[in-house]
Amino acid sequence: MHAPTDNGRAFVDARYPGLRIAIRARRGGVV
């Protein structure tokens, strides 16, 4: 379940700090 919305990202970032960053790293989009 991926939430491309800003609200979804804020929700994930709030519950799992750095999770979306890890996902980006896995996808090869290290920022």
Order of alpha helices (4+ residues) and beta strands (2+ residues): alpha-alpha
